[in-house]
Amino acid sequence: MGYKLVDLSQEIYTGAPVWPGHPETKVTVVATHEETAASGRFTGGYSYTAEKIEMSTHGTTHVDSISHIDPSKDAPSIDEIPLDWFYTSGICIDLSHIPPRTEYTVADIQAALDKYGLEIRKGDTVLLYSGHYVRTWGTDAWLTDYPGLGREAAGFVYGAGAVNIGQDAPSHDRGGTTSYPAHQVCREMQTLNIENLGDLRPVVGKRFQFIGLPLKIRKGSGSPIRAVAVLEDEAD
């Protein structure tokens, strides 16, 4: 049986959209092949190039640590959360028919599960395909006009066993909220969420292995990740 890797991440590049109040993402070349070749440090035609990255720990595709939303002194930072929380079984459900800036309900979640015969299992990562990335990426609406989980729906998904929920939008709460009920459920249940995923269409309605390992940032409140779904290759 073969496997196919599906990249679910956004690119990291200068000017990538960021949450209001977060620092701009910048990728700056700090050494070129021409500069290092002319430096006199190397022989045999060797040279290199390198970049510097400046970004928020919550920039582009990223995962929140529990300490990001829980002010308790013992709330786990990103380097303290077990790695097996980021390497899990996963599913993706289709909620792309839900209007922007509204909340998903438990009925919405259950109907989406039933549509593809999926269930939430203990330890799952549950991805929510809102269609927001496909519809609005590169427009002003990206940062504002997306649906998200209500308190009851978030509690339902995490309560069913999910350790992590991810969405193809800047948040797994809806755009325009000021109370962030889904994040509050994460704090109460000590669970994770992934934000700013890319195009989820290749994994909608499927079960797969999910990989989204964070960087080992000491006391980090979150980290960029390379989100990947591992699918059985249907061509085999």
Buried (B, 14 or more C-beta within 10 A) or exposed (E): EEEBEBBBBBEBEEEBBBBEEEEEBBBEEEBEEEEBBEEEEEEEEEBEEEEEEEBBBBBBBBBBBBBBBBEEEEBBBBBBBEEEBBBBEBBBBBBBEBEBBBBBBBEBBEBBBEEBEBEBBEBBBBBBBBBBBBBBBEEEBBBBBBBBBBBBBBBBBBEBEBBBBBBBBBBBBBBEBEEBBBBBBBBBBBBBBBBBBBBBBBBBBBBBBBBBBBEEBEEBBBBBBEBBBBBBEEEE
